[in-house]
Amino acid sequence: MKDWKIVQRFEAVPDLPVLAEVDVLVIGGGAAGVAAAETASRMGKRTWLIEKYGFCGGAAVAGLSGTICGMFMASDNPDAQPEQVVFGFTERFRQALADKGGVTGPQRYGKTYTVTHDPLMWREVADDFLEQAGVTTLFHTAVTGVIMNGDAFKGVVIESNAGQSVILARMIVDASGDAALIARAGMDYYFGDNGRIQNPTMFFRIAGVDMEKYLAYYGEDTICPPKVTENIVAANQTDDYDLPRHKIWMFPTTRPGELMVNATRLAGQDGRMLNVIDPKDFTEAEVFGRRQVRSYAKFLNHYVPGCENAYVVDTGVEVGIRQTRSIVGVETLSNDDVVNCRKREDSICRTPWPIELHSGDKPKLHWLLNDYYDVPFNTLVPVVGENIIVAGRCLSAEHEALASARVTAQCFEYGHAAGIAVVKAIDEGIRIRELPVDEIRNVMIANGSKL
Ligand SMILES: Cc1cc2nc3c(=O)[nH]c(=O)nc-3n(C[C@H](O)[C@H](O)[C@H](O)COP(=O)(O)OP(=O)(O)OC[C@H]3O[C@@H](n4cnc5c(N)ncnc54)[C@H](O)[C@@H]3O)c2cc1C
C-alpha cells in the first residue's frame, strides 16, 4: 500500500515515558488475547493487555460474529447429537457465559452445531476473567510501534489521546488479528491467497420476530433453506433490493424474538475486492455494510414469515473481517492438513470446523465429517523474531486452511497455548521456538483441554 508505512520499529527505547515494565504483554483483546492474558496472569506473571476498543471481544463482539464455532464435530447423520471436541479455556468461557444466561445451547449449522452468545455478556465475562486473574487492561489504547534489539522484541510504543508511552515486556503475544506487531517489525507475512482475502460481512441483529412462525417456516438449521435462497434471487431481480449473497445464516439468540443475521457480502462500489486493512476500503465496507443491512432487513420483512414486524437492533461496531495478514510461521497449516484431518503430536488444538470460504455469491463449505485435524504449536511461532508469539486468526495457515482454523473456539485455544508458552519461556529461560511442546500440552490438558 503505497500511501501507508507499516514498519515502525525503534532500535532502542525511544524518548518517551515508560508506563510499565511487565513480564507478559498481550496486544488485542479478542478471543485469543483474552485467553492468552488470563492464562499467563493466572500462572503468576505480571501481565498487561492493550486493546484499541473500550471492550474485549474483537471480531466476536465488535464484529458481532456472535457464535462460538469450532467446538463440535460434523456428521452426515441428520440425527447426530452435538459431539464436543474442544474444551479447555473455550469451555471455561462458554460455561461462564452460560452461568449468566449469555449463550444458547447447541444450534444446528448444516452438518454440525454452534452456540450463539450475547455480545454484551461476552464483554462482561472477559472483564471478570481478566480482573480475577489480575491482568492490567488498558482500553482505548493502540500499539503504534515496536521496540527491538535485533530480532528480539523488547516492548511497544502505545498511543491514546493522552499521548504516547512505552511498555517494556519480557514476552509479547501478538493477538491483534492483523499481525500488527509482526508487520510493524517489518517481518514477513502472507496476505490471503496472493492478496485475495475473504469478503467482509456486516452482521446485524433483528428483534420483534415471531419466533414460532419464523421457525415453522425457516426450520431449526441456522443455514437458510433453499426456498430462502430462491426468494433472495427473485427479490434481487427487482430494483428494490441489493442482496449479493444468496445463502444466509440466521441464529436465534438468548433474547426473546431476536435473530442474529449473517447475510451481507461486501465488495467495492465497482465490484472490486475490498482490502480492509486499508482504511479507505474499510470505510467503504462500513458504509456499504450499513446500507446492505437495510436491504436484507427489508427482504426479511417481506419474504420471511415471522419477520414481518422485525426491526434492526444493531449492526457490528465494525464490519467483520475474516482475514488480513497471516504470519510466516515455523510451521504453516496446509490445506491438505485440513482436508485430510491430519493428527499431530505437537497439537495445541483440535479443529472440527469446515473450510468456510466467503467469496462469490454463496459461501463455500467443505465439511470434515466425524473427524477433526490438529493445529501444531509452531503455526503460532514466526520464523523470525524472539520473545514474540502470535495467537488467533493471524496464525500461519494457507488460505483455505485459515477459512477453517480462524473460528472462535480455536482462537481461544491458540491464546491458551500462547499464554502458557510465554510463561514457560520466561520460567525456563529459553526461546519460544525451543520450548518442548509436550510441556505446553501438559498444562493445557491440566486446564481441561482435550488434545
Ligand atoms: C464476518 C465474520 C463472521 C464470523 N463468524 C463466526 C462465527 O459465527 N463463529 C465463530 O466462531 N467465528 C466466526 N468468525 C471468526 C471469529 O470471529 C474470529 O476469527 C475470531 O474472533 C478472531 O479472534 P482473534 O482474537 O484472533 O482476533 P480479533 O477478534 O480480531 O481480535 C483482535 C483484537 O485486537 C485489537 N487490536 C488490533 N490491532 C490493535 C492495535 N494495534 N492496538 C491495540 N489493539 C489492537 C482489535 O481491536 C481486536 O479487539 C467470524 C468472523 C467474521 C469476520
The ligand as an SDF file (V2000), in Angstrom:
LIG
                    3D

 53 58  0  0  0  0  0  0  0  0999 V2000
  -17.9410  -11.8090    9.3720 C   0  0  0  0  0  0  0  0  0  0  0  0
  -17.3880  -12.8260   10.2940 C   0  0  0  0  0  0  0  0  0  0  0  0
  -18.1600  -13.8840   10.7150 C   0  0  0  0  0  0  0  0  0  0  0  0
  -17.6450  -14.8080   11.5780 C   0  0  0  0  0  0  0  0  0  0  0  0
  -18.4590  -15.7600   12.0670 N   0  0  0  0  0  0  0  0  0  0  0  0
  -18.0090  -16.5370   13.0600 C   0  0  0  0  0  0  0  0  0  0  0  0
  -18.8860  -17.3490   13.7700 C   0  0  0  0  0  0  0  0  0  0  0  0
  -20.0900  -17.3590   13.5070 O   0  0  0  0  0  0  0  0  0  0  0  0
  -18.3850  -18.1180   14.7660 N   0  0  0  0  0  0  0  0  0  0  0  0
  -17.0590  -18.1120   15.0810 C   0  0  0  0  0  0  0  0  0  0  0  0
  -16.6450  -18.8310   15.9750 O   0  0  0  0  0  0  0  0  0  0  0  0
  -16.2060  -17.3300   14.4290 N   0  0  0  0  0  0  0  0  0  0  0  0
  -16.6640  -16.5250   13.4600 C   0  0  0  0  0  0  0  0  0  0  0  0
  -15.8160  -15.6720   12.8650 N   0  0  0  0  0  0  0  0  0  0  0  0
  -14.3880  -15.7360   13.1830 C   0  0  0  0  0  0  0  0  0  0  0  0
  -14.0420  -15.1890   14.5350 C   0  0  0  0  0  0  0  0  0  0  0  0
  -14.9670  -14.2090   14.9540 O   0  0  0  0  0  0  0  0  0  0  0  0
  -12.6600  -14.5370   14.5040 C   0  0  0  0  0  0  0  0  0  0  0  0
  -11.7650  -15.1870   13.6670 O   0  0  0  0  0  0  0  0  0  0  0  0
  -12.0700  -14.5310   15.9010 C   0  0  0  0  0  0  0  0  0  0  0  0
  -12.9850  -13.8880   16.7520 O   0  0  0  0  0  0  0  0  0  0  0  0
  -10.7520  -13.8450   15.8500 C   0  0  0  0  0  0  0  0  0  0  0  0
  -10.2570  -13.7130   17.1560 O   0  0  0  0  0  0  0  0  0  0  0  0
   -8.8150  -13.0760   17.3880 P   0  0  0  0  0  0  0  0  0  0  0  0
   -8.6750  -12.9650   18.8520 O   0  0  0  0  0  0  0  0  0  0  0  0
   -7.7970  -13.7990   16.6080 O   0  0  0  0  0  0  0  0  0  0  0  0
   -8.8560  -11.6370   16.6900 O   0  0  0  0  0  0  0  0  0  0  0  0
   -9.8620  -10.4360   16.8340 P   0  0  0  0  0  0  0  0  0  0  0  0
  -11.1580  -10.8810   17.3560 O   0  0  0  0  0  0  0  0  0  0  0  0
   -9.8050   -9.7170   15.5400 O   0  0  0  0  0  0  0  0  0  0  0  0
   -9.1970   -9.5480   17.9810 O   0  0  0  0  0  0  0  0  0  0  0  0
   -8.1080   -8.7070   17.7620 C   0  0  0  0  0  0  0  0  0  0  0  0
   -8.2060   -7.5530   18.7360 C   0  0  0  0  0  0  0  0  0  0  0  0
   -7.0160   -6.7790   18.6290 O   0  0  0  0  0  0  0  0  0  0  0  0
   -7.3490   -5.4030   18.6830 C   0  0  0  0  0  0  0  0  0  0  0  0
   -6.2580   -4.6940   18.0000 N   0  0  0  0  0  0  0  0  0  0  0  0
   -5.8760   -4.8240   16.7100 C   0  0  0  0  0  0  0  0  0  0  0  0
   -4.8260   -4.0430   16.4410 N   0  0  0  0  0  0  0  0  0  0  0  0
   -4.5310   -3.3990   17.5910 C   0  0  0  0  0  0  0  0  0  0  0  0
   -3.5370   -2.4530   17.9500 C   0  0  0  0  0  0  0  0  0  0  0  0
   -2.6350   -2.0130   17.0560 N   0  0  0  0  0  0  0  0  0  0  0  0
   -3.5280   -1.9910   19.2210 N   0  0  0  0  0  0  0  0  0  0  0  0
   -4.4390   -2.4280   20.1420 C   0  0  0  0  0  0  0  0  0  0  0  0
   -5.4010   -3.3190   19.8570 N   0  0  0  0  0  0  0  0  0  0  0  0
   -5.4310   -3.8120   18.5930 C   0  0  0  0  0  0  0  0  0  0  0  0
   -8.6740   -5.3330   17.9740 C   0  0  0  0  0  0  0  0  0  0  0  0
   -9.4110   -4.1790   18.3300 O   0  0  0  0  0  0  0  0  0  0  0  0
   -9.3570   -6.6280   18.4210 C   0  0  0  0  0  0  0  0  0  0  0  0
  -10.1390   -6.4440   19.5780 O   0  0  0  0  0  0  0  0  0  0  0  0
  -16.3130  -14.7180   12.0070 C   0  0  0  0  0  0  0  0  0  0  0  0
  -15.5290  -13.6530   11.5920 C   0  0  0  0  0  0  0  0  0  0  0  0
  -16.0630  -12.7100   10.7590 C   0  0  0  0  0  0  0  0  0  0  0  0
  -15.2350  -11.5600   10.3700 C   0  0  0  0  0  0  0  0  0  0  0  0
  1  2  1  0
  2  3  1  0
  2 52  2  0
  3  4  2  0
  4  5  1  0
  4 50  1  0
  5  6  2  0
  6  7  1  0
  6 13  1  0
  7  8  2  0
  7  9  1  0
  9 10  1  0
 10 11  2  0
 10 12  1  0
 12 13  2  0
 13 14  1  0
 14 15  1  0
 14 50  1  0
 15 16  1  0
 16 17  1  0
 16 18  1  0
 18 19  1  0
 18 20  1  0
 20 21  1  0
 20 22  1  0
 22 23  1  0
 23 24  1  0
 24 25  2  0
 24 26  1  0
 24 27  1  0
 27 28  1  0
 28 29  2  0
 28 30  1  0
 28 31  1  0
 31 32  1  0
 32 33  1  0
 33 34  1  0
 33 48  1  0
 34 35  1  0
 35 36  1  0
 35 46  1  0
 36 37  1  0
 36 45  1  0
 37 38  2  0
 38 39  1  0
 39 40  1  0
 39 45  2  0
 40 41  1  0
 40 42  2  0
 42 43  1  0
 43 44  2  0
 44 45  1  0
 46 47  1  0
 46 48  1  0
 48 49  1  0
 50 51  2  0
 51 52  1  0
 52 53  1  0
M  END
$$$$
